[in-house]
Amino acid sequence: MLIREVMHPDPITISPDTPLCDAYKLMQEKGIRHLPVVENDKLVGIVTDRDLRLATSRLAKTPFDPSDKVKEIMSHPVETTSPSDPVEIATQLMRELKIGCLPVMEDQKLVGIVTSADLLDAMLRLTGVYRPSGRLDLSLSNKPGELARLATILAKRNINIHSILTYPENNNKIRVVLRISTMEIRTLAKELCNSGFEVLWPPHILCVE
């Protein structure tokens, strides 16, 4: 999944000379928390609702008047992403930098904005959780053919895989989480257990001796 599939196109923007009170009012009216700051069609900064609250707070180290300008508190330079970036790369960047959004740039032009909520929704879509499905969680030997062997068993039972996520547990094992087109999960899990697979979810599956 790419950023262009989850971003908000043509985001609302403000200028560096926008008063803080106007920026906050605009956020409230539009139900948004981030405003890219644009000057002469160039992205020069970004301001968030948190920036505005902290700037006008009595506890602020340098208190600002609500009539002061956005350019006094905006963050710059701005971390950005592109429409063709994978969502997981943008998610990793936002997590590392502890930021809540990324303006989306294409050919040096602001074309969208993506927020942490957008990326969380994207991750949920990638898991297949929004489709009626069952969930399987297995620990597989980290060797060629194990995932294919699992897929073959499911195919023989006419079970479709809606989504598949994997990550390494250690050098010898990988964790596989599946969303599949059956709700008869415990019966299937027991069959997989009897075929030599280590089933972690659903729990308490006993193999036939």
C-alpha positions as CSV (number, residue, x, y, z in Angstrom):
1,M,0.0,0.0,0.0
2,L,1.3,3.4,-1.0
3,I,0.9,6.9,0.5
4,R,-1.2,8.1,-2.4
5,E,-3.9,5.5,-1.4
6,V,-4.3,6.9,2.2
7,M,-3.3,10.6,2.1
8,H,-5.6,13.5,2.2
9,P,-5.2,15.3,-1.2
10,D,-5.1,19.1,-1.5
11,P,-4.6,19.9,2.2
12,I,-5.7,23.1,3.8
13,T,-2.8,25.4,4.2
14,I,-1.9,28.7,5.9
15,S,0.7,31.4,5.4
16,P,3.5,32.2,7.8
17,D,1.8,35.5,8.6
18,T,-1.4,33.9,9.7
19,P,-2.2,34.9,13.3
20,L,-2.1,32.1,15.9
21,C,-5.8,32.7,16.8
22,D,-6.8,32.4,13.1
23,A,-4.9,29.2,12.7
24,Y,-6.5,27.7,15.8
25,K,-9.9,28.7,14.7
26,L,-9.4,27.1,11.3
27,M,-8.3,23.9,12.9
28,Q,-11.4,23.9,15.1
29,E,-13.7,24.6,12.1
30,K,-12.2,21.9,9.9
31,G,-11.6,19.3,12.5
32,I,-7.9,19.0,11.8
33,R,-4.8,19.0,13.9
34,H,-2.1,19.9,11.4
35,L,-1.6,22.9,9.0
36,P,1.1,23.0,6.4
37,V,2.6,26.5,6.1
38,V,3.0,27.6,2.5
39,E,4.7,30.8,1.1
40,N,4.9,31.5,-2.6
41,D,3.7,28.0,-3.3
42,K,6.6,26.6,-1.3
43,L,6.2,24.5,1.9
44,V,8.1,26.4,4.6
45,G,6.8,24.9,7.8
46,I,4.1,23.1,9.7
47,V,2.1,23.9,12.7
48,T,0.0,21.6,14.9
49,D,-2.7,22.1,17.5
50,R,-0.2,21.1,20.1
51,D,2.1,23.9,19.0
52,L,-0.7,26.4,19.3
53,R,-1.7,25.2,22.8
54,L,1.8,25.2,24.1
55,A,2.6,28.6,22.6
56,T,-0.4,30.3,24.2
57,S,-0.1,28.4,27.5
58,R,0.7,30.3,30.7
59,L,3.4,27.8,31.2
60,A,5.1,28.5,27.9
61,K,8.8,29.5,28.3
62,T,8.2,32.3,25.7
63,P,4.5,33.1,25.9
64,F,2.9,34.3,22.7
65,D,-0.1,36.5,22.1
66,P,-2.8,34.9,20.0
67,S,-2.4,37.7,17.5
68,D,1.2,36.7,16.9
69,K,2.1,35.0,13.6
70,V,2.4,31.3,12.8
71,K,6.0,31.9,11.6
72,E,7.0,32.4,15.2
73,I,6.1,28.9,16.3
74,M,6.0,26.7,13.2
75,S,8.3,23.7,12.8
76,H,10.8,23.9,9.9
77,P,12.4,22.5,7.9
78,V,9.6,19.9,7.4
79,E,10.0,16.1,7.1
80,T,8.0,15.0,4.1
81,T,7.0,11.9,2.1
82,S,6.0,11.2,-1.5
83,P,2.9,9.6,-3.0
84,S,4.9,6.6,-4.1
85,D,6.4,5.8,-0.7
86,P,5.2,2.6,1.0
87,V,3.1,3.3,4.1
88,E,5.4,1.3,6.3
89,I,8.3,3.6,5.5
90,A,6.3,6.6,6.4
91,T,5.1,4.9,9.6
92,Q,8.7,4.1,10.6
93,L,9.8,7.7,9.9
94,M,7.0,9.2,12.0
95,R,7.7,6.8,14.8
96,E,11.4,7.5,14.9
97,L,10.8,11.3,14.8
98,K,7.8,11.2,17.1
99,I,5.7,13.4,14.8
100,G,2.0,13.1,13.9
101,C,1.9,13.9,10.2
102,L,3.9,14.1,7.0
103,P,3.2,16.5,4.2
104,V,3.2,14.7,0.8
105,M,5.4,16.3,-1.9
106,E,5.5,15.6,-5.6
107,D,7.7,17.5,-8.0
108,Q,8.4,20.0,-5.1
109,K,4.7,20.7,-4.8
110,L,2.5,20.0,-1.8
111,V,-0.1,17.4,-3.0
112,G,-1.4,15.9,0.3
113,I,-0.9,15.2,3.9
114,V,-0.9,11.9,5.8
115,T,-1.4,11.6,9.6
116,S,-0.7,8.9,12.2
117,A,-4.4,8.1,12.2
118,D,-4.3,7.5,8.4
119,L,-1.3,5.2,8.7
120,L,-2.9,3.3,11.6
121,D,-6.0,2.8,9.4
122,A,-3.7,1.6,6.6
123,M,-2.0,-0.9,8.9
124,L,-5.4,-2.3,9.9
125,R,-6.4,-2.6,6.3
126,L,-3.2,-4.5,5.6
127,T,-4.1,-7.0,8.3
128,G,-7.5,-7.7,6.7
129,V,-9.2,-7.1,10.0
130,Y,-12.1,-5.2,8.3
131,R,-13.2,-8.3,6.3
132,P,-15.1,-11.2,7.8
133,S,-12.4,-13.6,8.5
134,G,-10.7,-15.9,11.0
135,R,-7.2,-15.4,12.5
136,L,-4.3,-17.8,12.7
137,D,-1.0,-17.2,14.4
138,L,1.8,-19.7,13.8
139,S,5.5,-20.0,14.5
140,L,7.2,-21.5,11.4
141,S,10.7,-22.9,11.0
142,N,12.8,-20.3,9.2
143,K,13.5,-22.4,6.1
144,P,12.4,-22.5,2.5
145,G,9.1,-24.1,1.8
146,E,7.4,-23.9,5.1
147,L,5.1,-21.0,4.1
148,A,4.4,-22.7,0.8
149,R,3.5,-25.9,2.7
150,L,1.1,-24.0,4.9
151,A,-0.5,-22.3,1.9
152,T,-0.9,-25.6,0.1
153,I,-2.8,-27.1,3.1
154,L,-5.2,-24.1,3.1
155,A,-5.7,-24.3,-0.7
156,K,-6.6,-27.9,-0.5
157,R,-9.4,-27.0,2.0
158,N,-10.6,-24.2,-0.3
159,I,-9.6,-21.6,2.2
160,N,-8.5,-18.2,0.8
161,I,-5.8,-16.1,2.5
162,H,-7.1,-12.5,2.9
163,S,-3.8,-11.2,4.5
164,I,-0.5,-12.5,5.7
165,L,2.0,-10.8,8.0
166,T,5.4,-12.2,9.0
167,Y,8.2,-11.2,11.2
168,P,11.3,-13.0,12.6
169,E,11.2,-14.4,16.1
170,N,14.9,-15.4,16.0
171,N,17.3,-17.0,13.5
172,N,15.3,-20.3,13.5
173,K,11.7,-19.2,13.6
174,I,9.4,-16.7,11.9
175,R,5.9,-15.6,13.2
176,V,3.1,-15.7,10.7
177,V,-0.3,-14.1,11.2
178,L,-3.0,-14.9,8.7
179,R,-6.5,-13.6,8.1
180,I,-8.4,-16.4,6.2
181,S,-11.8,-17.0,4.7
182,T,-13.2,-19.3,7.4
183,M,-14.5,-19.0,10.9
184,E,-13.9,-22.7,11.7
185,I,-10.5,-21.7,13.1
186,R,-10.1,-24.2,16.0
187,T,-10.8,-27.2,13.7
188,L,-8.4,-25.9,11.1
189,A,-5.8,-25.1,13.8
190,K,-5.9,-28.6,15.1
191,E,-5.4,-30.0,11.6
192,L,-2.4,-27.7,11.2
193,C,-1.0,-28.8,14.6
194,N,-1.3,-32.4,13.5
195,S,0.6,-31.6,10.3
196,G,3.5,-30.4,12.4
197,F,2.8,-26.7,12.6
198,E,3.2,-24.8,15.9
199,V,-0.1,-23.0,16.4
200,L,-0.1,-19.9,18.7
201,W,-3.6,-18.7,18.0
202,P,-6.2,-19.8,18.7
203,P,-4.6,-20.9,22.1
204,H,-4.8,-24.3,23.8
205,I,-4.8,-26.4,20.6
206,L,-3.9,-30.0,21.4
207,C,-2.4,-32.2,18.7
208,V,-3.4,-35.8,18.3
209,E,-0.7,-38.1,19.9
